[in-house]
Amino acid sequence: MHSLPNLTPSIAREVFAKLCASLAPPRADTPETRAARDELAMAAVAALHPTDALDAMLAVDIVLAEACYADAVRQAGEYRDDLAVTNRCRAQAAAMLRQMRGLLRDYEGRQAKRDKALAAMHPAAMERAGYWFRDVSVPLSEPAPAQAEAAPPIPAPTKPEFSELTEAEQYALLHPARTRRIRAAGGLPTPCDFGPPEPAIVEQLVHGTSPILLALDHSELATAAT
């Protein structure tokens, strides 16, 4: 069973149960093919990185629309000797493809809006840390008007090397969702459904105030506000 790091295990189970129950049966309906079908669909939902329950529901709708598109394409091939049925299947496939792409645009727009709100709320923290978690093309300040004599360019801040960061910062960059849960719980969450870091790292994650850790706290607040 796949996990959704930003959601509780009970919500993730409910999301995947709804997904698998709504999928069309595979062409060769056996326990093995059903398991493979469910595994692929769950991996597709997880790949969309839902950050809350509504994100997860939208991700399920996207994956189901794509599955319906693929099933309609398959049926068009099966009934290729019947032109009327083939045309209906192709029309259904085209409609489901448009729906899937529309849902995906809405989903990506929702995530982009959340990222812009985060960058606007906490530009100082995002300037140093935010770009590690998601590519956000948001200007942090308005460009200055052109001057008669251009001032010398200000060197861009240098991004610290990964090896220069503390162990807690390195862990946060590799496992942002786990770090948010640890900081929110003031320690390891209960139940802890992932391999826990060393106690010293947990202590640093809970009490650390570096821009990288603060950016994760702000990301959680921005998500809750949407």
Disulfide bonds with the S-S distance in Angstrom:
none
